Amino acid sequence: MRMVDLIEKKRDGNEFTTDEINFIIQGYTNGSIPDYQMSALTMAIFFKGMTDRERADLTMAMVRSGDQIDLSAIEGIKVDKHSTGGVGDTTTLVLGPLVAAVGVPVAKMSGRGLGHTGGTIDKLESVSGFHVEIENEKFIELVNQNKIAVIGQSGNLTPADKKLYALRDVTATVDSIPLIASSIMSKKIAAGADAIVLDVKTGAGAFMKTLDDSRDLANAMVRIGNHVGRRTMAVISDMSQPLGYAIGNALEVKEAIDTLIGKGPDDLTELCLTLGSHMVYLAKKASSLSEARELLEKAMQDGSALEKFKVFLESQGGDASIVDDPSKLPQAKYIVELKATEAGFVSEIVADQIGTAAMLLGAGRATKESTIDLAVGLVLRKKVGDQVQAGESLVLIYSNFENVTEVKEKLLESIKISPEKVKPPTLIYEEITI
């Protein structure tokens, strides 16, 4: 087999065999296929696409390129959840303890964030003492014991995907549905899940800006998951404005605590109940989505979800007393109020720009080497559709430096106010099962 022939084959719109895909991924991982040939191939895939079977084969070839986590020692059906990202996306912090509270094992492998705010691990490390550096045996023991644990990503999980992702980033082929879908699904499958619930974001703060693109990606990932024997479904949810009110690491932990007792923002609560219901159903802990939702709502109301969060934090070295006293979380030196300059209705809160404002405060990483300030961030006081008076609070800015003029300017550019009443955006567009 020659790589040049395979490039030509895909350039002409033909379908690869399973063996050809395995040859490509093995060769690129071990270095026998150079970057320039792989670049040509990714561009051919960008223009010519791949069939469902090719996408599934590509995904599994990347899974086999590195370590695979064996979760068979964990009792029950392991359901993983993946979000395609966004601003103020606190869902994992809520969903983990919430679904664990009704008996669904949550064996979560998470990473650190690069962008607006930290990843799940960064957020959890707002809790003093919490750590994810645990051995696999201890990780499995904790999940069996508590139904929940979080571990850092393995250094050798899907190395083919890491190489390919870096290449796509510099060859203008990031936006290829087959390559995005196989990249995401390879990591989920290698992490050992039996079933996968995908939260695919759409809108200004999402990777996919349009509903059509988000739908294409969701369908592609669901088809891959089901093709390779993982029960998979997707929810397409809004990210035109930030989810919830808090954007920032410790601030989002506080919001997660509120949500676990049913006192969180309406949109965050509803999305968590929707995603969680699918997780509970796929784990066969409920015979219907409505029964699953009832179980989750009960766990919020009777305090068992919050208690599970405490147990989870404590088991991984964290100070669980922050749950009852969130003032023990990292605190910003300054809290500055951004006030509305005019009366009307909030018509737009541009999610990615709000995220940039949070990053200016130090809530996220501009590069892998950046240090996150866990205390800082933003708390929205209004969402799209809300009425606002001139001089009324729009955003609270949590900062460790006094001069936040640049942040204020960015926020005022990102929040639009209209004289006419505005309808809030749809939160959940579609639920996709194939």
N, C-alpha and C positions, 0 to 999 in steps of 0.2 A: 504494500500500500504506500502511495506517495501523497504527501500533503498537498502538493500542487494540483494533483488530479481531483482531490476532494474539494479544494477551493473552487476549481472550475465547475465541478458537479453542482455545488450549491449556487454558484453564480448563475448557472443556467436554470435554476429553479427546481432541481431534482431532489429526491428524498434520500437521506442517508440510511444505511442499514445500522443495526445495533452495533455490529462489530466495528464499523467505520467511526461511530461516535466514541466508542471505547478507545479506539486507536488514537483519536484526536486528543481526548482528555488525558490519557496516560502519557502520550508524547509531550503534551504541553506541560504537564506537571513535572515530568522528569527532565525537562529541558531539551529534549531531542527535537522538538518543534519550536522554532524561534518566534519571538514576539511579532516580527514583521509578517510572518505567514498567518499567525493567529489573528492579527489585526485585519488582514484581508478577509479571513473567514468570517469574523464578527460583522464586518460591513456587508458581506454577502447575505448573512443571516438577517441583518437589519432590513435589507431590501426584499429578500425572498421568503423570509419567515420559516417556520418549521411546523410539521404536523403534530398532532397530540402525542402520537407514539414517539416521534423524535424528541419532543420536549421531555417526556417521561424518561427516555433513555439517557438524555443529557443530564437530567437531574440525578439519576441513580449512578451515572459514571462519576459525577462530582462527589456524591455521597461516599463512593468507594475509594476516592482519592486520598482519604485520611481516616482519622478515628471515627468510630461509630459508638455512641453511648448505648450500653445495654441496660435497659430499665426493667428487664424481665423479673428481677427480684422484688420489684414493687408490686404490691397487691392491687388488683383492680385495673381498670382501663385508664391509661394515662392520656389526658387531653391537653394539648398545648394550644396556646393562643398567640397569634402574631399580629401586630399592628404595623401598617406601612408607615407609621410615624405621623408627626404633626406637632402642634403647639399646645401645651397644657394637657398632654395625653397621659393622664394619671390612671388609666384603666387597669394596668397590671397590678398596681399597688392595692387596688380595691378587689379585683377579680380573684387574685391568689387566695387570700384568706376567706373571701366570700364563698367560693365554690368548695374550698377545703372544709369549710364549716358544715357542709351538707354531705361530706364523705367522698368527694372526688379528689384523687391524688394529684397534686400539682408539683411536678418535678421540673422546675423552671431553670433553663440556662439563659442567662442574660448578659448583655454587654454594657459598655459605657457609651455615652452619647457623644456624637460629634455634630454640633449644630446649636440650635436655639437654647436647649436646656440639656441637663444630663440624661443619661439613660437610666433604666430601672435601678441598676447597681448604684449609680451616683446618688440617686434620690434616697435609696435605703441607707446609704452611708452618711446621710444627714443625722441618722440615729447613732449616738455615741456608742462605739464598741462593735457595731454590726460589721460582719465580714462575710465574704463569700469564698474565701480560700479554704475550702474543706475537701477532704479526700472523697473519692467516689463512694466508698463503703459507708462513710458517715452521712453523705448526702442521701443515699438510699435508705439508711436507717432512720433518718429524720423524716423522710416522706412517709415511710411505713408507720412511724410513731405519731406524727402530727398532721399527716396528709399534705404538708407543704414544706418546701425548702427551695432556696435559690443558690445556684452555683455560677461561678464565672465561666465564660466560654473557654473551651479547650483550645490550646494553642495550635493543635493539628486537626481541627475540625474543618472539613472541606477545603483543603489547601488549593485545589484547582479553582474553586470559586474565588478565593482571595486573589490569586494571580489574574484570573479573568476579569474580576471587578476592577482591579487597578488598571488593566489594559483598556477596558471599555471607557473608563473615566477620561482617558487622554486620547481616545480615537473617535469621539462623538457617536458612540454606540450604546450609551447608557439607556436610552429610551427604546430599547428593543423588547417587546413583550416576551418572546421566548426566553431571552437572556435574563430579564428581570425575574420572571416567574420561576425559572429553574434555579436561579441564585437563591431566592428566598426559600423555596421548598427544599432545596438540598440541605440547608442548615437545619430546618425543622425536622426533616426525616433522620438526619444523622444524629440529632439530639434525642432520638428514641421514642418519640410520641406514637401512640396507637391511633389517635385521631387529632385533627387540627381544626381550630376555629380561626378564621382570618378576618381581621378588621381592616378593610381596604378603604383608605381615606380618599375623599375627593374635595377639590376646592383650592383656594389660594395657598393654604398652609400645607397642602399635601404634595407628595411626589407626583401624583397624577392630578392635573388641574381640572380636567373635564370629566363629566360623568361617563361619557362613552369610553374614554381611556381607562378609567377606574373599573368599569364593567368588563372590558377586555382582559385586564390584568386579573381580576377576581375569577372570571371564568377559566382563564388559563391555569391558575394555581389550583382551583378546585378540581379541574380535570386531571392535572398531574397527580395530585394527592390520591384521588380515587383510582387512577390507573395503576398506581404502585401499591395499592392495598391499604392506604390510610383513609379512614372515613374523614372527609374534608368538606367544610362549608365556608361560605364567606358572607359577611355583612358589609355593605357599602355605606359608609357614614360620612357626615359632613365635616369638613375642615376648612370651610370658608372663613370661619371665625374660630378662635381658640375654644377648646373643649373645657367646660367648667369655668372657674374664675381665676384660679391660681396658675401662674407660669413661673417656675423656679423650684428648686429642689426641696428644701425644707418646707416651703409654702405648699407644695403639692402633697407632701406627706401629711401635713395638717388637714388639707382638703380631703385626702383619702380617709382619714380618721372620721371626719364629719360624715362622709358618704357611707361608711360602714355601719353607721347607726341611723341611716335614713335621713340625715340632715344636710346632705351635700347638694350641689347644684342639680337642677332638674335634668339637664342634658347628660351630665356625667353619670348620674344615677340610672337614667333610662338606658343608656348605651351599655353600662355594666350589667344591668338586669337582662338585656337582650343577648349579649354575648355569653353571659354566664348561663342563661337558660339553655343555649345550644351546647355549652360544655357539659352541663349536667345531663342533658338528654343523650349526647354522644357517649357519655360514660355509663349510660344505662342505669342511672340513679333515679330516673323518672320515666314514666311511660309516654309523656307528652311534654311539649314546650310549656304549656300552661301549668302543668303540675310542677315542672322544674322551677318556673318563676315563683310559684307559691312557696316552695322550699327556700328559695333565696330571700324573698321578702320576709319570711319568718325569721331567718338567720340574722337579718338586719334588726328586726324588731325585738327579738329576745336577747340580743347582746352576744350571741354565740360567734358571729362574724368578727366582732371587735375583739373578743376573747382569743379567737384563733390568731388574729394579728399580733397580739401580745405574746402568745406562745411562740409564734414564728420568730419574732424579733429576738426574744430571750434565748431561744435555742441556737441562734447564730451570733451570740455574744452581745446583742444590742440591749440598750437600756429601755426596757418595755414601759417604764414609768412615763415616758413621753406621751403615751396614749392617753393617760389621764391628765397629764400636765404638758401640753405642747409648747409651753414657754421654755422647756428644757431643750428644744430644738435650736439650732444655730439662729441667732437673731441679728438682723441688720441694724446698723448704727442709726440710720436715718429712715424715716417714713415720710415721703413727700406726696401730697395730694395733687393730682392733675384735675383741674376743674374745666367744665364745659364752657366754651366761649359764647355759645348761643343756645337758645331753647329749640326743642323739636323732638324728633325721634331718631334714635341711632339706626342708621341705614346700612352701615358697613363697618366691620372691624377686620381689617386685612390681616389674616392670621400670620403669614410669613413675616410681615413687617413688625407686628407685635413681638414675634419671636426674636427678630433682630434687635429690637429695643431691649429685650431681656438679656440678650447676649452682650450688649454694650455695658450692661451693669455687671457682667461677669458670671451670669447664670449658666452659660454654655461654653463650648469650646470652639474657637475659630480654627484651631489646628489640634492634632493629636497631643501635642506637647502642652497645650494651654491648661492652666489650673482653674478649676471651677470654684467659685465662691458659693457655698451651699446655702448661705443665708439670704441672698439677694433675689430679686425678681419683681413680678408685677401681680397685682390682684385687681381684676376688672370689677367695677361696681355696676356696670351696665352691659347688656348684651344687645344684639341686633333686635329691633322691634320695641325696645324699652323707651319710654318717654323720659326726657331729661330737661331740666331747667337750666338757664344760664347761671353759672357759678356752682352748679351741683357737681359732686364728685364723679369723675369718669373712671379713674384708675388710681390705685395706691402704688407708689413706687418705693420699693424696699432696696435701699442702697447703702454701701459702706463708704461712699464718697459724697461730699456735700453738694457739689455742683452737678446737677442732673439736667442741665439745659438741653444737651444733645438728645437725651432720652425723651424729654418732654416734646421736643420738636418732632421726633420720629413718631411718637404716639399720636400727636395732633394730626400729622399727615395720614395716619393709618385709620383714624376713627372719623367716619363721616356722619353728619347730622342733617336730616331732611325735615322740612316743614310738614310734610305729609306723613301720615301713619304708615309704618312699614311692617310687612309680615315677617316673622322670624323664619330663618331658613329651615328646610326639612332636615331632621336629624338623621333618620335612617331611610335611605333610598330604596335599597333592595336587599333581600336575603337570597343567596344563591346556593342551591344544592343540586347536584347532578348525579 
